[in-house]
Amino acid sequence: MGDTYEAAGVDIAAGEAAVQRIKDKVRSTFRPEVIGDIGGFGGLFSFANHRYRHPVLVSSTDGVGTKALVAQAADRFDTIGIDLVAMCVDDLVCQGAEPLFFLDYIAVGKLDPDHIEQLVEGVAEGCRQAGCALIGGEMAEHPGAMDPGEFDLVGFSVGVAERDQLITGDHVRAGDVIIGLPSPGLRSNGYSLARHALLETGGRSLDGPAWDGAHHTLAEELLVPSVIYAPAVLALLDQVDVRAVAHITGGGLAGNLNRVLPKGVDAAVDPSAWEAPRIFSEIRQAGSISDDEMRKVFNLGIGMVVVVPGDEAYRTMDLLRGKGQRAVEIGRIEKGDGQVRFA
């Protein structure tokens, strides 16, 4: 008997079993614009152009980075898909776009239908939270390139905005207020440094307590799923003159808020305006990491910011809190040269 695909490490039957398991999860995300069902060569989405005068499609792609290694080590795959969706759709909303649909790509060393089902359930939950449809994806088994148990998770999303309502940051002015939306954890950023500081330098165990006296494990803390801010920010756009939105991912506040600042202004941020989750102090202490380095890498508890006129600050916070976001004023826009400054 000659070689077979299965003998080479690719299990077609396992892939088919995984597809059957995820069909209902995928369908649970469908919007009215979705045409057909999963299984085709391309996902079909009927664009409702009658809703728009001059629609612009906005796209974003991202992955979950080395947070996947934490999920792998903890043998927990049910929430990291939420992180994937958050990384993509929360980029779209920074330009005022409503997320429409999403596609994922899962690469594994050995296909396990249980793991695939958990991963896709997380992606589907993220799509339900974001209000976008999961219309397609791909599973790829890579024996030899990846070991059994290893996986990578990436995604791609498309949204839409009116051209004359795109958020660019061009209208940010001195006197505007910076409103922060808290993040309970690391989102999907800085995990290479976090893992190095906590697990390698600090010698901690994922199975151990997150910190002295904690009633949950370090793995549970590091796998806290990302908040999906898109619905709350979209609701805000209908009520307030939002001048800029920045998704605080890799690079922290300094490396993301500066991307929406026009010439002639700085963002003055007051770190005492919010309380950073304890996990950040644990990382800092375990790795003896400087404050500057922490700010370059982590969001430090703020996952999204919006910039609004000063007289709209309280209304903005009230509206965001009404959408479940504990919004807080974290700074002001001042005259300057495009820098983010910390008090």
Secondary structure, DSSP 8 states (H G I E B T S, - for coil): ----TTTTT--HHHHHHHHHHHHHHHHTT--TTEES-TTSSS-EE---GGG-SSEEEEEEEEE-TTHHHHHHHHT--SSHHHHHHHHHHHHHGGGT-EEEEEEEEEEESS--HHHHHHHHHHHHHHHHHHT-EEEEEEEEE-BTTB-TT-EEEEEEEEEEEEGGG---STT--TT-EEEEEE-SS-TTSSHHHHHIIIIIIS---TTSBSSTT-SSBHHHHHT------HHHHHHHHTTS---EEEE--TTHHHHHHGGG--TTEEEEE-GGGS---HHHHHHHHHHT--HHHHHHH--TTEEEEEEE-GGGHHHHHHHHHHTT---EEEEEEEESSS-EEE-
